[in-house]
């Protein structure tokens, strides 16, 4: 399998992730990937093409697509567009599962599609405006959207093959979820993680390489770097403090990993950002 698991981290002030699509400027392609979250891509301007299980789905302005948990997908965005993305944690729907940790939503067009587009648009506008009470307004719209999903878009008839495929990817999703919650623990080694989940270290290593398309050490390091980046941009903590807060043994280890991902040392990146303010 040649696709990667994507880590979804909700917005700091919301129980879900809401953002403008990073491929808005065009000339963008996101290779095959999967995640546990339910995802909505709502296109308001321009167009893009989704590939779900290798089937192409073209989206024009005014259309959206629902991506199910553990559904392998890719995105082609050759032209400029305005697309809002909403990623909803799977556990949100735990009272509506049709199988063990499994729920599926239809990709077919429904008469409620206009309502969904309106709700996503209103959520994003309220969130970006951040007026008094914005969080309550956004969450109110969010629950209206969830109601539509479980009453109008949820599929009640699922096949054994659907469930089997879901379980295969879900095994690793549970582990990556644990890593996300415990990334700052310096003792989160492959050996210790394997012990927690009852696997041999070599087997767990192969699982990461096969399903996540990346080795365990690199996967954990990517999470730690992203978390370090967020702390660096929001606080005045020293680079050494940030390193220790996010599982790195020292600032040197963080700087090396940070440079590999962002092309600058943390101190250089922070200075560049402050100079631009």
PyMOL commands that set and color helices and strands:
alter all, ss='L'
color gray80, all
select helices_A, chain A and resi 90-96+113-129+134-153+160-182+190-197+201-212+216-234+239-245+251-262+266-276
alter helices_A, ss='H'
color red, helices_A
select strands_A, chain A and resi 4-5+17-20+28-34+38-45+47-52+55-60+63-67+73-77+82-88
alter strands_A, ss='S'
color yellow, strands_A
deselect
rebuild
show_as cartoon
